[in-house]
Amino acid sequence: MPTPTTSTLPTKGSRQAPGLLAVFGSAFFFYLATLLIRIGRDYVVIESAYYAFARFLLGFIVVATTMLIRGQRPQPRNYHLLIGRALWNTIAVFCFYKAVELGSLAEANILNMTYPLFVAAFSWFFLREQRDPLAVGIVAVAFAGVWLVLSPADIHGGLANLWGICSGMTAAAAIIYLNISRRHHDSQTILFFMFGLGALMILALFHDTIFVPNATELFFLFTCAAAGILGQYLLTYGFLFVTAVEGSIISSTRILLAAVLGPLLVADPALTLTGWCGALLIFGANTTLALRKARRNNQPK
């Protein structure tokens, strides 16, 4: 059999456009999952914990089925890392969905997307090799943006925004655990434990909110869970063909999607001028941090 030539092989460049679209699609589907929660309030009474449980359960079924078809088995090497990733991710998803349930869809998504800022802040204390003084300054500017989004004169729900901030903080802890866990585990093993333990934790803590759904309730639970999982898989696929900087910047467009679409689709209060300034500061900080990380990684050792 002749060896394929370079011209016949798909290159990263030839797949860049689909990769960019996949990452943008992931941002859209992550937003869609929260949009379905908000729309569902007019038709069903479902707690945010149940939406989180449905997402983890469906994710576990998808990952377990995929591994079964491929003949793969989980290969845990460091349970501490796998449990830490699952724990913080579960808390992050629950807090995020709680913020959507109680407050503004736009503010919940914007505050959830503060996780890159918290990653930079936490890395200063816990990952000494990744300390970056300039990144701390960028984070400080970005937190000024968070304050503008939470402007006391225009705030639309203090408790909801606290849930949103908590989702960003705990998502950052989950990302740090993921970053370390990837050194020891394959992606499928991490997802297997993340979805499986997540479903068990939600079931153990919020079993009283979980019930046998009727057709309408099942529709919202399934579509919300499917949107979140599809977003995860699109993100994973997209990052195969785009750089980390491109992927990070496009992922952060969920901030802008949320700010624009919330008032149009679910009659959320529109962001004020200060809120828009805050959202753009957070978006700009996420972009700058991604660019700076790429430059540092490309520097000769």
N, C-alpha and C positions, 0 to 999 in steps of 0.2 A: 504493500500500500504506500503510495507516495506521501511524503511529508508535506503537510499544508504549508503554503508560503505565508509570509507575513500579510500579504494583501488579502488572503482569504480568511484570516482570523479576525473575529470581532475585537476591536481595540477599545480601550477605555474612552478615547476621544469619540469614537463612533457611537458610543452608548451614553455620552454625557447628557444629551438632551432628554432621553427617557429617564435618566437618573435624576436630573433636576426636576422633571415633572413628578417623579415618584416622591421626592422629598417634599415638594410643595403639596402633593396630594396627601401626604401624611399629616401635614399641618392642617389641611382642610378637614380630614377625617377625625383628627383629634378634636377639632372645633365642633364638627358635626355631632360627635358623641355628647358633648355638653348641650348643644342646641336641642337634641332629642329629649334630654332631661327636662329642659325648660318647657318645650312644647308639651311634653307629657303631663305637666302639672294641670293642664286644662282637661285632661281625659282620664287620668288614673291617679291613685294615691300610692306612690311607691317611694320609700325612703332611699336616700342616697346610698346607704349601706347595701341595699339590695342591688342597686345598679352596679356597685363595685363588685359584689359577689358574682353577679352574672358575667361581668367582664373576666374575672379570674377563672371562673368555672369553664366558660367557653374557650378561653385561652389555653387552659390546661388540656381540654379535650382535643383542641387543634394540634398542640405540640405533641401530646402523647400519641395521637393518631399518626402524625407525620413520622415520629420516631419508630413506631411500630411498622409502618410501611417500608421504611428504609432499613429496618433491622438494627436500629441503634438502641443503646441503653444509656441511661444517665451515668455519668462518670464523676461522681463527687470526690473531690480531693481535700477540700477544706470546708467543712460544714459551717464554720463560723462566718465565712464570707458569703456563702449561699443564703444562710439564714438572715444575715444582716441586710443583704440586698433585698430579700423578700419582705422583711419587716418594714424597712423604711419605704419601700415602694408601695406597700399596702397602705401605710399611713398617708403617704402622699396622695394616692388616688382617692382615698376616703375624704381627706381634707378638701381636695379639689372639687369633688362632686358635692360636698357639703356647701362649699362656697357658691357653687352654681345654684343649688337648691334654695339658699337663703338670700342671695343678693343679685347683683348685676352680672349678667353673662360676660360682658366686656371686661369688667374689673376682675372677675374670677380668672379669666384666661390670661390677662395681662400680669396679674400677680403670680400666677403659676409659672409664667415664663421668666420669673426672676431667678429661677434655679441656677443659671450659669453664674450669676453674681454671687450667690451663696457658695457655689463650688469654689470660686476664686477665693472667697473669704475663708472658708473652712480649710482649704488647701494650705493657707498660710500657717495654720496651727497644727495640722495633722500630717501634711506631706511636705517635709522640709525641702526635698529636692525640687519641688515645684513653686517655691516661694518667689514672688515677683512684686517688688515694692510698687512699681508703676501700676500693676493690676489692682492693687489696693486703692490707689487714687481713683482709678476708673470706677471701681465698685462704689466708692464714696459718692461720686457724681451721680451714679445710677440710683443710689438710694435717695438722693434728692428727687429723682424722677418718681420713685415709689411714693414719696411724701406728696408730690403734686397729684398723683393719681388718688391718694387718700386725703386730699385737701379737706380739712374739717368743715369748711364752709359749704362744700358741695358733696359731701360723702353720702352714699346711698345705703348704708348699712354697716355699722362698725363691726358687729360680730361676723358678718359674712366676709368682710375683708381680712379679719384675723384668720379665718379659715384659709383664705387665699394665700396669705403670707406664709402660714404654716405649711401649705402644700408646696410652696417654692423651697422652703428650708428643708423639708423632709425629702423632697425630690432630689435636692443637691446631695444629701447624705446617701441616697440610693445610687446616684450617679458615681459617687466616690467609691462606694462598695463595688459597683459594677466595674469600674476602671481597674480596681485591684483584682477582682475575681476573674477577669478575663485573662489574667496571667496564668491562671491555674485551671480554668474550665472552658469547655466549648460553649457556644451560644445556646445550643439546645438544652444542655444540662442546666444552665442558668435560668432559662425560660421555664423549664420543667419545674424547678423548685420555686421560682418566683410565682408562677400562676397557681401551682398546687398548694403551697403554704399560704399564699394570699387568700385563696378560697376558704381554707380551713380556719384561718384567723378571723375572717369576717363572719363565718358561720358560728364560730365559738362565741364571739363577742356580741353579735347582733342577730342571733337565731330567731328572736321574737319578731323581727321585721321581715323575715323571709317566709313566704307562703306559696301555695300552689296557685300560679297566676291563671287568669282567664285569657281569652284570645287577645284582647286589647292590651292587657298588661304584658303578656308574653311578647307582643309585637314591639313594644317600647324597650323591654329588657333586652331582647335579642338584637334589635337594630343598634341600640346604644353600645352593647358589648361588641358586636361585629364591627362597628365603625372604629372603636378604640383599637381592636386587634388588627384590623386592616391598616390603620395608621401606623402601628408598630412594624408590620411586615413591609409596608411601603418604605418606611424610614430605613429599615435594614437593607432592603434591596437598593434603594437610591444611593446609600453611602458606599456601595461597591463601585460606583461609576463617577462620583463627584468627590472633590476634596473635602476635608473636614471643615475648612473655612466656608466653602460654598454651601455645604449642608447645614452648618450652624446658622448662617445668615438666612437661608431660606426657611429653616425651621422657625426662626424668630418672626417670620411674617405672620404667624398666628396672632401676634400682638396687634398688628394692623387689621387683620381679618376680623378679630373680635371687636375692635373699636369701631369699624365701619358697619359690620353686618348686624351687630346686636340691636341697635335702634331700628334697623330696617326690617328685620325678620321677626323679632319678638317684642317690639315696642319697649326695649330697654331705655332707660334715661341716656341720652347722648352724652358723651364725654364733654366736659367743659374745655375751654381753651387751656387751662392749667392741666387738666387731665390729659389732653392731647400732647402737651409739652412733656409731661411725665412719661407717657407711653413711648414717645420718640426718643427720650433720653435712655430708657431701658433698652429699646431696640438698638440704639446706637452703641450703648455699652456692650451689649451682647456681641455685636458685630466687631467692635474694637478688640474685645477679649479674644475672639476667635482668630482674628488677624495676627494679634500679638503672639498667641500660642503657636501659630504656624511658623512665624519668624523664628521663635526660640527653638522650635523643633528642627528647623532647617540650618541653624547655626552649626558650624563645625565643632565637634567635641574636643 
